[in-house]
Amino acid sequence: EDDIQNDEEQGVDDVDAQEQPNLDEDVHPELPVPMPPFVPLRRSTRDHHPSTRYSANE
């Protein structure tokens, strides 16, 4: 029983390890490209909209 459990754990680890690098590689090139220009642009526009609305509401 111990041998089977060990084999199952290794099999799951193998799948997780193979899926992790695949996802990381796919998100890595798409995250750093739209994230830097999207974060500052979205934060500036979002901060401006709620900032003015909050001030007027207050």
FENQUIJO-V957015 format. One record per helix or strand. SS is the DSSP state (a for helix, b for strand). FROM is the first residue (numbers start at 0). TO is the last residue. Records with the same first field share a line. If there is no record, write none. Layout:
SS=FROM-TO, FROM-TO
This chain:
a=1-56
